[in-house]
Amino acid sequence: MGKTNYKILEEKLSSFNRFRLLDEPTRIHPLKNLNKQLNGIEVYVKRDDVMSMGLGGNKLRKLEFILGDAITEGADVLITSGGIQSNHARLTAVAAAYAGLDCEIALTQAVPKNDPVYTGNGNILLEKILDVKMHLLPPEENANVFTDRRVSELKAAGKKPYVIPMGGSSPIGCLGYVSCFQEILIQSEELNIHFDTIIVPNGSGGTHTGLLSGLKIADVKQTNIKSYTVLATLEQAMSVTQEKIGATLNIIDKELSVDRDDIDIDGSCLGTGYGIPTEEMIKAVKLLARTEGIFLDPVYSGKAFAGMLNDIHNGKFKAGSRILFILTGGLPGLFAYESAFGEK
Ligand SMILES: Cc1ncc(COP(=O)(O)O)c(C=O)c1O
């Protein structure tokens, strides 16, 4: 990475409208204690879980560009969807409140869990405090069909709705992680550290998409972006991510494209499905809390961190590698998973 020309990213991003939700770059630091156990591999974390607004997380970066677009279009209500413990839904509600827009969220039963802690604590509790309009969809209802219907109703009532797809991973939303890649290039230069690999969880694929698009635009050769799928099968995650990269590059740099070989996704830590705890995730959450005082979330970063640890222990990263793991937030979700962490 080092002295790469990140100005190109700044220049390309400057033509998009942006509504600021982050006040400063998020910190990068090494895992001082855990690194002693990692066979010479050095893991650094980027703290996208620590932001001053709404308990932070990766979605705020996407929402900066989404809100910029929505406000330019004259929208007065944001509408989005996600699972019951969607961090994206919570942060959309937070960003809408801050920007003075109305917000509606359609919540699906994406995870086979319905204990009262899961359905009432964590993100749901915060959304109640925010007083966002929540639509709890029955299992048979498709979120996109519901959203289309609700958009028609809102328009008929004279409102100007703006639809945000699941996870905020529209091409405009993905620009949030193009911008994050620019931030990483600057920090890498300031810290004088080259990262061989940057790791993120892959849910709707937007975080991976933004980082890889940024890497392509800045023409960085010696860094690999790797994600661990926590939602879709490996095959689906590859197709969705490839499609999103194409769509994102199409709005920011039409000349560029990516091959399937450029996309590195691992499918080994999903377990039996989205939001369903795995033993490895539980161990990873406890390990990072007990060595570094950092809490991973159970749905995204917990599984991805477990996947990374497994790959380190199996020698998949070359000796002496420096890895940057982006902590993407989601802490409120931990409070909904009491049933997984009930025992010591
Ligand atoms: C905490 C957290 N980490 C990671 C992700 C995955 O990001 P993406 O949907 O961009 O793949 C999400 C998405 O919901 C999330 O809430």
The ligand as a Tripos MOL2 file, in Angstrom:
@<TRIPOS>MOLECULE
LIG
   16    16     1     0     0
SMALL
NO_CHARGES

@<TRIPOS>ATOM
      1 C1        -22.2470   -5.3710   11.9820 C.3       1 LIG1
      2 C2        -22.2590   -5.7340   10.5470 C.ar      1 LIG1
      3 N1        -21.1300   -6.2030   10.0010 N.ar      1 LIG1
      4 C3        -21.0770   -6.5740    8.6960 C.ar      1 LIG1
      5 C4        -22.1920   -6.5000    7.8950 C.ar      1 LIG1
      6 C5        -22.0930   -6.9640    6.4860 C.3       1 LIG1
      7 O1        -21.9110   -5.9200    5.6160 O.3       1 LIG1
      8 P1        -22.4150   -6.0360    4.1130 P.3       1 LIG1
      9 O2        -23.9040   -6.1700    4.1760 O.co2     1 LIG1
     10 O3        -21.9530   -4.7890    3.4990 O.co2     1 LIG1
     11 O4        -21.7700   -7.2460    3.5370 O.co2     1 LIG1
     12 C6        -23.3910   -6.0020    8.4230 C.ar      1 LIG1
     13 C7        -24.5790   -5.9310    7.5580 C.2       1 LIG1
     14 O5        -25.6790   -6.0370    7.8950 O.2       1 LIG1
     15 C8        -23.4380   -5.6110    9.7850 C.ar      1 LIG1
     16 O6        -24.5540   -5.1380   10.3480 O.3       1 LIG1
@<TRIPOS>BOND
     1     1     2 1
     2     2     3 ar
     3     2    15 ar
     4     3     4 ar
     5     4     5 ar
     6     5     6 1
     7     5    12 ar
     8     6     7 1
     9     7     8 1
    10     8     9 2
    11     8    10 1
    12     8    11 1
    13    12    13 1
    14    12    15 ar
    15    13    14 2
    16    15    16 1
@<TRIPOS>SUBSTRUCTURE
     1 LIG1         1 GROUP 0 **** ****
